[in-house]
Amino acid sequence: MVNTNHPISPPSSELCKFISENIGLSETALKLGLKKASLENSPLPIILYSYGLINLKQYQTIIIWQRSN
Protein backbone atom coordinates (compact mmCIF):
# COMPACT_ATOMS: atom_id res chain seq x y z
CA MET A 1 0.00 0.00 0.00
CA VAL A 2 1.19 3.46 -0.86
CA ASN A 3 0.88 6.01 1.94
CA THR A 4 0.26 9.42 0.47
CA ASN A 5 -2.03 12.37 0.94
CA HIS A 6 -2.28 12.87 -2.83
CA PRO A 7 -4.53 10.35 -4.59
CA ILE A 8 -3.48 9.23 -8.04
CA SER A 9 -5.77 9.77 -10.99
CA PRO A 10 -8.20 6.95 -11.71
CA PRO A 11 -7.44 4.87 -14.80
CA SER A 12 -8.84 6.19 -18.05
CA SER A 13 -11.75 4.54 -19.81
CA GLU A 14 -9.39 3.95 -22.75
CA LEU A 15 -7.03 1.97 -20.52
CA CYS A 16 -9.89 -0.10 -19.13
CA LYS A 17 -11.16 -0.77 -22.65
CA PHE A 18 -7.67 -1.82 -23.79
CA ILE A 19 -7.28 -4.18 -20.83
CA SER A 20 -10.69 -5.69 -21.44
CA GLU A 21 -10.48 -6.02 -25.22
CA ASN A 22 -6.78 -6.59 -25.91
CA ILE A 23 -5.62 -8.32 -22.74
CA GLY A 24 -8.87 -10.26 -22.35
CA LEU A 25 -9.44 -9.54 -18.68
CA SER A 26 -12.98 -10.28 -17.54
CA GLU A 27 -15.28 -7.49 -16.41
CA THR A 28 -15.34 -8.97 -12.90
CA ALA A 29 -11.55 -9.04 -12.65
CA LEU A 30 -11.31 -5.50 -14.01
CA LYS A 31 -13.85 -4.26 -11.45
CA LEU A 32 -11.86 -5.93 -8.67
CA GLY A 33 -8.68 -4.30 -9.96
CA LEU A 34 -10.32 -0.89 -10.12
CA LYS A 35 -11.62 -1.22 -6.57
CA LYS A 36 -8.25 -2.35 -5.21
CA ALA A 37 -6.39 0.36 -7.16
CA SER A 38 -8.63 2.97 -5.59
CA LEU A 39 -8.35 1.55 -2.08
CA GLU A 40 -4.58 1.16 -2.28
CA ASN A 41 -4.00 4.36 -4.27
CA SER A 42 -1.91 2.41 -6.77
CA PRO A 43 -1.80 2.23 -10.57
CA LEU A 44 -4.23 -0.30 -12.05
CA PRO A 45 -1.61 -2.34 -13.96
CA ILE A 46 0.45 -2.85 -10.80
CA ILE A 47 -2.63 -3.98 -8.89
CA LEU A 48 -3.69 -6.38 -11.64
CA TYR A 49 -0.20 -7.90 -11.71
CA SER A 50 0.26 -8.05 -7.94
CA TYR A 51 -3.05 -9.87 -7.49
CA GLY A 52 -2.22 -12.34 -10.25
CA LEU A 53 -4.96 -11.13 -12.56
CA ILE A 54 -2.47 -10.60 -15.40
CA ASN A 55 0.93 -12.13 -16.12
CA LEU A 56 4.22 -10.33 -16.73
CA LYS A 57 3.85 -10.31 -20.52
CA GLN A 58 0.37 -8.78 -20.23
CA TYR A 59 1.69 -6.22 -17.73
CA GLN A 60 4.45 -5.24 -20.16
CA THR A 61 1.92 -4.95 -23.00
CA ILE A 62 -0.18 -2.57 -20.90
CA ILE A 63 2.86 -0.44 -19.99
CA ILE A 64 3.92 -0.20 -23.65
CA TRP A 65 0.37 0.79 -24.61
CA GLN A 66 0.28 3.47 -21.87
CA ARG A 67 3.57 4.98 -23.05
CA SER A 68 2.30 5.27 -26.62
CA ASN A 69 -1.10 6.73 -25.70
C-alpha positions, -999 to 999 in steps of 0.1 A, spaced: 0 0 0 12 35 -9 9 60 19 3 94 5 -20 124 9 -23 129 -28 -45 104 -46 -35 92 -80 -58 98 -110 -82 70 -117 -74 49 -148 -88 62 -181 -117 45 -198 -94 39 -228 -70 20 -205 -99 -1 -191 -112 -8 -227 -77 -18 -238 -73 -42 -208 -107 -57 -214 -105 -60 -252 -68 -66 -259 -56 -83 -227 -89 -103 -224 -94 -95 -187 -130 -103 -175 -153 -75 -164 -153 -90 -129 -115 -90 -126 -113 -55 -140 -138 -43 -114 -119 -59 -87 -87 -43 -100 -103 -9 -101 -116 -12 -66 -82 -24 -52 -64 4 -72 -86 30 -56 -83 16 -21 -46 12 -23 -40 44 -43 -19 24 -68 -18 22 -106 -42 -3 -120 -16 -23 -140 5 -28 -108 -26 -40 -89 -37 -64 -116 -2 -79 -117 3 -80 -79 -30 -99 -75 -22 -123 -102 -50 -111 -126 -25 -106 -154 9 -121 -161 42 -103 -167 39 -103 -205 4 -88 -202 17 -62 -177 45 -52 -202 19 -50 -230 -2 -26 -209 29 -4 -200 39 -2 -237 4 8 -246 3 35 -219 36 50 -231 23 53 -266 -11 67 -257 
